[in-house]
Amino acid sequence: MEPNLPILNEMLCQLVERCQEAPSLAEMVLLSVVSFNSGAHLVLPLSLVSDIEAIPIFGAQGATNVAEMFRMLRVQLGLDFAARDELRRWMRPVVFLITDGIPSDEGWEEAFADLIAPSNRFRPHVATFGMGEAGREVIAKVSTLAAYLVADGVETERALPSVFSSVMSSIESSSSSGRLDLPLELPGFRTVPLDAV
């Protein structure tokens, strides 16, 4: 992922800035950022986009340990909902997962199942964008809403802007329609059927 970090950092800046520029989104969109490599890190605690002053910068190191990230998300979503009464009226949370590797830790399937279990009141939808070594089967397994994989012959840096466009358009459409929509097709990516596993 390291060669593409400048693009990811720029995409995050653009996402925050676009939301802040739209009054209907600035006071409605809540954003949290978690990164993962050899461990999971809360890079940006859940915040109203209008309150974000400093945009975090991603760094890369180590392996693709997703189990810890899924466990952290489960705990953090519970803490976020407990701390913010207004969240009880909001839509189900959505995780936009961007990964370039295959899980290098054990227990990730169980951790993901626990995150999205019906018994978890704050279970999120998950849309996954895979690139690099990320494989079709794993991408489908860690998605509940949509899964995309960089298309054969497409450079990752050329495909990444489509992730930003997809996330931004889903935020905009859900703010007006009250439901989350993701595109069936994404430039530079191929859609992975969620029943592909």
Disulfide bonds with the S-S distance in Angstrom:
none
